[in-house]
Amino acid sequence: MVTMDDCTKCLQSFSKVILILINTLALIAGIALIVVGGWALAVGKEKLPDLGVPITPAGTCLVVLGVLLMLVGCFGCFGAITGRHQLINIYLMVLGVIIILEIAVIIFVFVNKAKVSTSIKAAISDPFDDFNKDGLDASESDKNFVNTVQVVAKCCGIKGPAFWTNAGFAGQVPASCCESASEDDELCAASDAYNDGCLQNSEELVKKALIAMIVAVAVLVVFEIICMILAWCTRVGADYEQQK
């Protein structure tokens, strides 16, 4: 016959195994976030186009989140293995702080989502205008920025191919406007260019990314609440074993 002791031991063992697995993944994820955040801080400004999202704060947030995940993973793993109250209590507190921060991030994104259009317009206007004004003699930084945006967002000009009016283009557009253009081409036919403007497409890409982030953070919050419940079950099971 199954007794209360058997059920308690089973629950404790299950919670312990799941916590160890989850927090091992948290350790790995924390290391990955630190690496990505460090890369963004080191070379992000050179490698990534500026679409209105500051690279330095974003990279710093990734590093901080990575460190927090590593702490959670360490305390979660050792707390589950040893069953020590102090480790589990620290794990629960750190996890609670992370959940509060993640909820704050969701609220911040919702509040500032309406500012996306203004931020993107301010970020891309000058490089596009300078490239259109100077033509193929534009600075490498402006050309790289414009080409990256047009390739990633699959767009041409701020509002379409008609944006490109520089006389040196001779009715053509930058090669990054055309999917069929080769890497060596500097210009391509306007008739082969993407019809969408970069302002609209970039805005849609950023909004989709923000929605994806909100969903991911919300799922993470639910997941972390489950981890807190499992940690509490492990703590209760350890208390029960000590009282026997």
C-alpha positions as a printed Julia matrix, in Angstrom:
244×3 Matrix{Float64}:
  0.0    0.0     0.0
  1.27   3.46   -0.93
  1.82   5.58    2.17
  2.11   9.32    2.71
  5.86   8.87    3.14
  6.11   7.25   -0.29
  4.18  10.12   -1.92
  6.33  12.71   -0.18
  9.57  11.0    -1.22
  8.33  10.64   -4.79
  7.36  14.32   -4.98
 10.66  15.41   -3.47
 12.69  13.23   -5.85
 10.74  14.43   -8.88
 11.09  18.09   -7.88
 14.81  17.64   -7.21
 15.55  16.03  -10.6
 13.51  18.62  -12.53
 15.15  21.51  -10.64
 18.65  20.17  -11.35
 17.9   19.82  -15.07
 16.23  23.23  -15.33
 18.95  25.06  -13.45
 21.69  23.38  -15.46
 19.98  24.85  -18.53
 19.79  28.2   -16.71
 23.57  28.09  -16.17
 24.17  27.43  -19.86
 21.68  30.14  -20.89
 23.34  32.59  -18.5
 26.76  31.96  -20.04
 25.28  32.37  -23.54
 23.65  35.7   -22.62
 26.9   37.0   -21.13
 28.75  36.07  -24.33
 26.12  37.72  -26.58
 25.91  40.8   -24.35
 29.71  41.09  -24.23
 29.86  40.81  -28.02
 27.2   43.54  -28.38
 29.16  45.82  -26.05
 32.47  45.13  -27.8
 31.59  45.25  -31.5
 27.79  45.7   -31.66
 27.95  49.32  -32.82
 30.12  48.31  -35.78
 28.29  45.11  -36.76
 24.63  45.96  -36.08
 22.56  48.71  -37.74
 21.13  51.39  -35.46
 17.33  51.07  -35.66
 16.6   53.22  -32.64
 17.51  50.58  -30.06
 20.64  51.65  -28.12
 23.24  48.87  -28.34
 25.13  49.63  -25.11
 22.1   49.48  -22.74
 20.8   46.38  -24.53
 24.18  44.62  -24.22
 24.46  45.62  -20.57
 20.99  44.23  -19.85
 21.94  40.92  -21.49
 25.1   40.65  -19.37
 23.19  41.47  -16.16
 20.45  38.98  -17.02
 23.11  36.37  -17.81
 24.78  36.88  -14.41
 21.41  36.6   -12.66
 20.62  33.39  -14.56
 23.99  31.94  -13.54
 23.28  32.78   -9.89
 19.84  31.22  -10.15
 21.3   28.12  -11.78
 24.0   27.73   -9.09
 21.7   28.2    -6.12
 18.98  26.08   -7.75
 21.29  23.16   -8.51
 23.09  23.1    -5.15
 19.86  23.78   -3.26
 18.11  20.88   -4.97
 21.08  18.51   -4.47
 21.71  19.35   -0.8
 18.19  20.34    0.28
 19.68  23.15    2.39
 17.16  25.81    3.36
 19.56  28.71    2.94
 20.35  27.88   -0.68
 16.71  27.26   -1.59
 15.64  30.48    0.15
 18.25  32.49   -1.78
 17.11  30.75   -4.98
 13.49  31.71   -4.32
 14.42  35.32   -3.53
 16.61  35.76   -6.62
 13.97  34.16   -8.8
 11.35  36.46   -7.31
 13.48  39.52   -8.11
 13.97  38.32  -11.7
 10.22  37.81  -12.14
  9.55  41.36  -10.89
 12.17  42.74  -13.32
 10.7   40.76  -16.21
  7.21  42.06  -15.47
  8.69  45.58  -15.41
 10.24  44.93  -18.85
  6.86  43.82  -20.23
  5.2   46.98  -18.9
  8.03  49.17  -20.26
  7.75  47.64  -23.75
  3.95  48.07  -23.79
  4.23  51.7   -22.7
  6.94  52.57  -25.25
  5.7   50.49  -28.19
  3.93  53.54  -29.65
  7.28  55.38  -29.91
  8.74  52.82  -32.32
  7.84  54.78  -35.48
  9.43  58.0   -34.22
 12.59  56.22  -33.05
 13.09  54.34  -36.32
 12.47  57.44  -38.45
 15.02  59.41  -36.43
 17.55  56.56  -36.67
 17.42  55.9   -40.43
 16.66  59.32  -41.93
 20.15  60.86  -41.82
 22.12  57.91  -43.29
 19.57  57.45  -46.09
 19.48  61.19  -46.86
 23.29  61.41  -46.86
 23.61  58.38  -49.18
 21.01  59.85  -51.54
 22.74  63.24  -51.5
 26.34  62.03  -51.96
 25.6   59.0   -54.11
 28.35  56.44  -54.5
 30.78  58.91  -52.88
 28.9   58.65  -49.57
 30.82  57.55  -46.48
 31.33  53.84  -45.93
 29.43  54.01  -42.64
 26.34  55.47  -44.36
 26.51  52.98  -47.22
 27.0   50.01  -44.88
 24.09  51.14  -42.71
 21.71  51.66  -45.65
 22.72  48.41  -47.35
 22.29  46.42  -44.15
 18.83  47.87  -43.48
 17.67  47.29  -47.08
 18.9   43.7   -47.13
 17.55  42.76  -43.69
 14.2   44.55  -44.07
 13.86  43.7   -47.8
 13.09  47.29  -48.71
 14.29  50.15  -50.88
 14.67  53.78  -49.84
 12.78  55.36  -46.98
  9.42  55.16  -48.74
 10.22  53.12  -51.84
 12.55  53.07  -54.9
 11.42  56.59  -55.9
 13.37  57.91  -52.87
 16.67  57.47  -54.74
 16.99  60.64  -56.85
 20.77  61.19  -56.98
 21.84  62.07  -60.55
 24.81  59.71  -60.31
 22.44  56.75  -59.98
 21.12  57.44  -63.52
 17.64  56.22  -62.66
 18.97  53.17  -60.83
 19.01  52.35  -57.12
 21.61  50.88  -54.7
 22.22  47.18  -55.35
 20.99  46.27  -51.86
 17.49  47.2   -53.1
 17.47  44.21  -55.44
 17.4   40.63  -54.28
 18.83  39.46  -57.63
 21.86  41.81  -57.52
 25.32  40.25  -57.13
 27.75  41.19  -54.36
 29.95  43.19  -56.74
 27.1   45.37  -58.06
 26.79  48.9   -56.75
 23.52  49.71  -58.53
 20.58  47.82  -59.97
 17.47  48.6   -62.02
 14.65  50.32  -60.12
 12.21  47.92  -61.78
 13.92  45.0   -59.99
 13.93  46.71  -56.59
 11.8   45.95  -53.55
  8.63  48.03  -53.65
  8.32  48.55  -49.89
  9.96  51.46  -48.12
 12.43  50.85  -45.3
 10.58  53.02  -42.79
  7.5   50.81  -42.95
  9.35  47.48  -43.11
 11.8   48.37  -40.33
  8.92  49.44  -38.13
  7.12  46.15  -38.76
 10.28  44.13  -38.03
 10.91  45.95  -34.75
  7.27  45.63  -33.67
  7.3   41.9   -34.43
 10.52  41.57  -32.43
  8.94  43.44  -29.5
  5.84  41.23  -29.58
  8.05  38.12  -29.71
 10.02  39.45  -26.74
  6.85  40.1   -24.74
  5.57  36.58  -25.42
  8.96  35.04  -24.59
  9.25  36.97  -21.31
  5.67  36.09  -20.35
  6.34  32.39  -20.97
  9.57  32.7   -18.98
  7.69  34.23  -16.03
  5.24  31.3   -15.98
  8.16  28.87  -16.24
  9.96  30.56  -13.33
  6.84  30.44  -11.18
  6.73  26.67  -11.79
 10.4   26.51  -10.73
  9.53  28.35   -7.51
  6.77  25.83   -6.8
  9.17  22.92   -7.41
 11.78  24.54   -5.16
  9.19  24.97   -2.42
  8.19  21.3    -2.77
 11.86  20.32   -2.41
 12.15  22.48    0.7
  9.0   21.02    2.24
 10.21  17.5     1.45
 13.54  18.21    3.15
 11.69  19.55    6.22
  9.57  16.43    6.33
 12.63  14.17    6.19
 14.29  16.09    9.04
 11.2   15.86   11.24
 10.94  12.07   10.95
